[in-house]
């Protein structure tokens, strides 16, 4: 695996006739609270921001700076699926739904998608699932940044609506302070009640 993502997969698709190649990634599969967010990004090969990488490898200021550059130079779409829907249809299906919506929301219709992970969302175009794609593929890396920044901003808003859980810092993940808050306050409307340990209702305050 190369250390930095590159544009080889996009170039390969373009070389065989694709015109709009989108990278697709998600943020928020694992948390106990909040939405799952997906993003689709079509990079302009002549204006690729310098320093694109897996969002998990970047600190918050760098993600924010790259997010602004991506929005200024690329075609971008993001979509979210709520915690309630995650509980109803499961996280895998919710993630694929968010990805499909993000792809459908692009200003130009994608005819080839590169998706991080093992699953392709149900869309009517060619696609490739790329394991560790956010570390290998520039378009997926860009999508990972957009998805992460979008979700973080959503969690900041949810922190104001549902104070006490620390969403502004834990982003809904199962940190010690988040679990302690759940024991003290009980779950709120944006918690995923099918996720452990939330499914064990007796562990938390009524």
C-alpha positions as a Markdown table, in Angstrom:
| # | Residue | x | y | z |
|---|---|---|---|---|
| 1 | Unk | 0.0 | 0.0 | 0.0 |
| 2 | Unk | 1.4 | 3.4 | -0.9 |
| 3 | Unk | 1.7 | 6.0 | 1.9 |
| 4 | Unk | -0.4 | 8.6 | 0.1 |
| 5 | Unk | -3.5 | 8.2 | -2.1 |
| 6 | Unk | -3.1 | 8.7 | -5.8 |
| 7 | Unk | -5.2 | 9.3 | -8.9 |
| 8 | Unk | -4.5 | 6.0 | -10.7 |
| 9 | Unk | -8.0 | 4.4 | -10.3 |
| 10 | Unk | -9.6 | 7.6 | -11.5 |
| 11 | Unk | -7.3 | 7.8 | -14.5 |
| 12 | Unk | -8.0 | 4.1 | -15.3 |
| 13 | Unk | -11.8 | 4.8 | -15.4 |
| 14 | Unk | -11.3 | 8.0 | -17.4 |
| 15 | Unk | -9.1 | 6.1 | -19.9 |
| 16 | Unk | -11.9 | 3.7 | -20.8 |
| 17 | Unk | -14.5 | 6.3 | -21.4 |
| 18 | Unk | -15.8 | 7.4 | -18.0 |
| 19 | Unk | -16.5 | 11.2 | -17.9 |
| 20 | Unk | -17.5 | 11.7 | -14.2 |
| 21 | Unk | -15.6 | 9.6 | -11.7 |
| 22 | Unk | -16.8 | 10.1 | -8.1 |
| 23 | Unk | -15.1 | 9.0 | -4.9 |
| 24 | Unk | -17.5 | 8.0 | -2.1 |
| 25 | Unk | -16.9 | 7.5 | 1.6 |
| 26 | Unk | -18.8 | 7.7 | 4.9 |
| 27 | Unk | -18.3 | 8.9 | 8.5 |
| 28 | Unk | -20.1 | 7.7 | 11.5 |
| 29 | Unk | -20.7 | 4.0 | 11.2 |
| 30 | Unk | -19.5 | 3.2 | 14.7 |
| 31 | Unk | -20.8 | 5.8 | 17.1 |
| 32 | Unk | -23.6 | 5.3 | 19.6 |
| 33 | Unk | -25.3 | 8.5 | 18.5 |
| 34 | Unk | -25.9 | 10.8 | 15.6 |
| 35 | Unk | -26.4 | 10.2 | 11.8 |
| 36 | Unk | -24.2 | 8.3 | 9.4 |
| 37 | Unk | -23.0 | 10.7 | 6.7 |
| 38 | Unk | -21.7 | 9.9 | 3.2 |
| 39 | Unk | -20.0 | 12.2 | 0.7 |
| 40 | Unk | -19.4 | 11.9 | -3.1 |
| 41 | Unk | -16.6 | 14.0 | -4.7 |
| 42 | Unk | -15.6 | 14.4 | -8.3 |
| 43 | Unk | -12.1 | 15.9 | -8.4 |
| 44 | Unk | -10.9 | 18.1 | -11.2 |
| 45 | Unk | -7.6 | 16.5 | -12.3 |
| 46 | Unk | -6.1 | 19.9 | -13.0 |
| 47 | Unk | -7.0 | 21.3 | -9.5 |
| 48 | Unk | -6.5 | 18.6 | -7.0 |
| 49 | Unk | -5.9 | 20.0 | -3.5 |
| 50 | Unk | -2.5 | 19.2 | -2.1 |
| 51 | Unk | -2.4 | 17.0 | 1.0 |
| 52 | Unk | -5.5 | 14.9 | 0.5 |
| 53 | Unk | -5.4 | 11.9 | 2.8 |
| 54 | Unk | -7.6 | 9.7 | 4.9 |
| 55 | Unk | -9.5 | 12.1 | 7.1 |
| 56 | Unk | -8.5 | 10.0 | 10.2 |
| 57 | Unk | -4.9 | 10.9 | 9.5 |
| 58 | Unk | -5.5 | 14.6 | 9.5 |
| 59 | Unk | -6.1 | 17.0 | 12.5 |
| 60 | Unk | -9.2 | 19.1 | 12.6 |
| 61 | Unk | -7.6 | 22.4 | 11.3 |
| 62 | Unk | -6.1 | 20.5 | 8.3 |
| 63 | Unk | -9.4 | 18.8 | 7.5 |
| 64 | Unk | -11.3 | 22.1 | 7.6 |
| 65 | Unk | -8.8 | 23.7 | 5.3 |
| 66 | Unk | -8.9 | 20.8 | 2.8 |
| 67 | Unk | -12.7 | 20.8 | 3.1 |
| 68 | Unk | -12.8 | 24.4 | 1.9 |
| 69 | Unk | -10.4 | 23.6 | -0.9 |
| 70 | Unk | -12.4 | 20.6 | -2.0 |
| 71 | Unk | -15.6 | 22.6 | -2.1 |
| 72 | Unk | -13.9 | 25.3 | -4.2 |
| 73 | Unk | -12.4 | 23.0 | -6.8 |
| 74 | Unk | -14.6 | 19.8 | -7.0 |
| 75 | Unk | -18.1 | 18.6 | -7.5 |
| 76 | Unk | -19.4 | 17.7 | -4.0 |
| 77 | Unk | -22.5 | 16.2 | -2.5 |
| 78 | Unk | -23.2 | 14.9 | 1.0 |
| 79 | Unk | -26.1 | 13.1 | 2.6 |
| 80 | Unk | -27.1 | 11.9 | 6.1 |
| 81 | Unk | -29.3 | 9.1 | 7.4 |
| 82 | Unk | -30.6 | 9.6 | 11.0 |
| 83 | Unk | -30.0 | 7.4 | 14.0 |
| 84 | Unk | -33.7 | 6.5 | 13.9 |
| 85 | Unk | -33.3 | 5.1 | 10.4 |
| 86 | Unk | -30.1 | 3.3 | 11.4 |
| 87 | Unk | -32.0 | 1.6 | 14.1 |
| 88 | Unk | -34.8 | 0.6 | 11.7 |
| 89 | Unk | -32.8 | -0.7 | 8.7 |
| 90 | Unk | -29.3 | -1.4 | 10.3 |
| 91 | Unk | -26.1 | 0.5 | 9.9 |
| 92 | Unk | -24.9 | -1.2 | 6.7 |
| 93 | Unk | -28.1 | -0.4 | 4.9 |
| 94 | Unk | -28.2 | 3.1 | 6.3 |
| 95 | Unk | -24.7 | 3.7 | 5.1 |
| 96 | Unk | -25.5 | 2.4 | 1.6 |
| 97 | Unk | -28.6 | 4.6 | 1.5 |
| 98 | Unk | -26.6 | 7.7 | 2.5 |
| 99 | Unk | -24.0 | 6.9 | -0.2 |
| 100 | Unk | -26.7 | 6.5 | -2.9 |
| 101 | Unk | -28.2 | 9.9 | -1.9 |
| 102 | Unk | -24.8 | 11.6 | -2.0 |
| 103 | Unk | -24.1 | 10.2 | -5.4 |
| 104 | Unk | -27.6 | 11.2 | -6.7 |
| 105 | Unk | -27.0 | 14.7 | -5.3 |
| 106 | Unk | -23.9 | 15.4 | -7.4 |
| 107 | Unk | -24.3 | 18.4 | -9.8 |
| 108 | Unk | -23.2 | 16.0 | -12.7 |
| 109 | Unk | -24.3 | 12.4 | -12.9 |
| 110 | Unk | -21.4 | 10.0 | -12.0 |
| 111 | Unk | -20.8 | 7.3 | -14.6 |
| 112 | Unk | -18.1 | 5.6 | -12.4 |
| 113 | Unk | -17.8 | 5.4 | -8.6 |
| 114 | Unk | -15.0 | 4.4 | -6.4 |
| 115 | Unk | -16.3 | 3.5 | -2.9 |
| 116 | Unk | -14.3 | 2.9 | 0.3 |
| 117 | Unk | -14.9 | -0.5 | 1.7 |
| 118 | Unk | -16.4 | -3.8 | 0.4 |
| 119 | Unk | -19.9 | -2.7 | -0.5 |
| 120 | Unk | -21.2 | -0.8 | -3.5 |
| 121 | Unk | -24.4 | 1.2 | -3.1 |
| 122 | Unk | -27.3 | 0.5 | -5.5 |
| 123 | Unk | -26.7 | 3.0 | -8.3 |
| 124 | Unk | -27.0 | 2.8 | -12.1 |
| 125 | Unk | -23.3 | 3.2 | -13.0 |
| 126 | Unk | -20.1 | 1.3 | -12.9 |
| 127 | Unk | -18.4 | 1.1 | -9.6 |
| 128 | Unk | -15.4 | -0.3 | -7.7 |
| 129 | Unk | -15.3 | -1.1 | -4.0 |
| 130 | Unk | -11.8 | -0.3 | -2.7 |
| 131 | Unk | -10.7 | -1.6 | 0.7 |
| 132 | Unk | -8.7 | 1.1 | 2.5 |
| 133 | Unk | -9.8 | 3.3 | -0.4 |
| 134 | Unk | -9.4 | 6.5 | 1.7 |
| 135 | Unk | -5.7 | 5.7 | 1.9 |
| 136 | Unk | -5.3 | 4.7 | -1.7 |
| 137 | Unk | -7.5 | 6.9 | -3.9 |
| 138 | Unk | -7.6 | 10.7 | -4.0 |
| 139 | Unk | -11.3 | 11.0 | -4.7 |
| 140 | Unk | -12.2 | 8.7 | -1.9 |
| 141 | Unk | -9.8 | 10.6 | 0.5 |
| 142 | Unk | -11.6 | 13.8 | -0.5 |
| 143 | Unk | -14.9 | 12.2 | 0.2 |
| 144 | Unk | -13.7 | 11.0 | 3.6 |
| 145 | Unk | -12.8 | 14.6 | 4.5 |
| 146 | Unk | -16.1 | 16.0 | 3.3 |
| 147 | Unk | -18.1 | 13.3 | 5.2 |
| 148 | Unk | -16.1 | 13.8 | 8.4 |
| 149 | Unk | -16.3 | 17.6 | 8.5 |
| 150 | Unk | -20.0 | 17.5 | 7.6 |
| 151 | Unk | -20.7 | 15.0 | 10.4 |
| 152 | Unk | -18.6 | 16.8 | 12.9 |
| 153 | Unk | -20.5 | 20.0 | 12.3 |
| 154 | Unk | -23.8 | 18.1 | 12.7 |
| 155 | Unk | -22.6 | 16.7 | 16.0 |
| 156 | Unk | -21.7 | 20.2 | 17.2 |
| 157 | Unk | -25.3 | 21.2 | 16.5 |
| 158 | Unk | -26.6 | 18.1 | 18.3 |
| 159 | Unk | -24.4 | 18.9 | 21.3 |
| 160 | Unk | -26.3 | 22.2 | 21.7 |
| 161 | Unk | -29.7 | 20.5 | 21.3 |
| 162 | Unk | -28.8 | 17.6 | 23.7 |
| 163 | Unk | -26.3 | 18.9 | 26.2 |
| 164 | Unk | -24.5 | 16.8 | 28.7 |
| 165 | Unk | -23.3 | 13.9 | 26.4 |
| 166 | Unk | -20.2 | 15.7 | 25.1 |
| 167 | Unk | -21.2 | 15.2 | 21.4 |
| 168 | Unk | -19.0 | 18.2 | 20.6 |
| 169 | Unk | -15.9 | 16.2 | 21.6 |
| 170 | Unk | -16.8 | 12.5 | 21.4 |
| 171 | Unk | -18.8 | 12.8 | 18.2 |
| 172 | Unk | -21.2 | 10.2 | 19.6 |
| 173 | Unk | -18.5 | 7.5 | 20.1 |
| 174 | Unk | -18.5 | 5.3 | 23.1 |
| 175 | Unk | -16.0 | 7.2 | 25.2 |
| 176 | Unk | -15.8 | 6.8 | 29.0 |
| 177 | Unk | -17.4 | 10.2 | 29.6 |
| 178 | Unk | -20.2 | 9.4 | 27.0 |
| 179 | Unk | -21.0 | 6.1 | 28.8 |
| 180 | Unk | -21.0 | 7.9 | 32.1 |
| 181 | Unk | -23.4 | 10.5 | 30.7 |
| 182 | Unk | -25.7 | 7.8 | 29.5 |
| 183 | Unk | -25.7 | 6.2 | 32.9 |
| 184 | Unk | -26.6 | 9.6 | 34.4 |
| 185 | Unk | -29.0 | 11.0 | 31.8 |
| 186 | Unk | -30.3 | 8.0 | 29.9 |
| 187 | Unk | -30.4 | 8.1 | 26.0 |
| 188 | Unk | -31.6 | 11.0 | 24.0 |
| 189 | Unk | -33.5 | 11.0 | 20.7 |
| 190 | Unk | -30.3 | 10.8 | 18.5 |
| 191 | Unk | -28.9 | 7.7 | 20.2 |
| 192 | Unk | -28.9 | 4.5 | 18.3 |
| 193 | Unk | -30.9 | 2.2 | 20.5 |
| 194 | Unk | -29.9 | -1.0 | 18.6 |
| 195 | Unk | -26.2 | -0.5 | 19.3 |
| 196 | Unk | -24.5 | -2.1 | 22.3 |
| 197 | Unk | -24.6 | -1.2 | 25.1 |
| 198 | Unk | -27.7 | 0.9 | 24.4 |
| 199 | Unk | -29.7 | -2.2 | 23.6 |
| 200 | Unk | -29.2 | -3.1 | 27.3 |
| 201 | Unk | -31.7 | -0.6 | 28.6 |
| 202 | Unk | -31.3 | -1.5 | 32.2 |
| 203 | Unk | -27.7 | -0.1 | 32.3 |
| 204 | Unk | -28.9 | 3.5 | 31.9 |
| 205 | Unk | -31.1 | 6.0 | 33.8 |
| 206 | Unk | -34.8 | 5.8 | 32.9 |
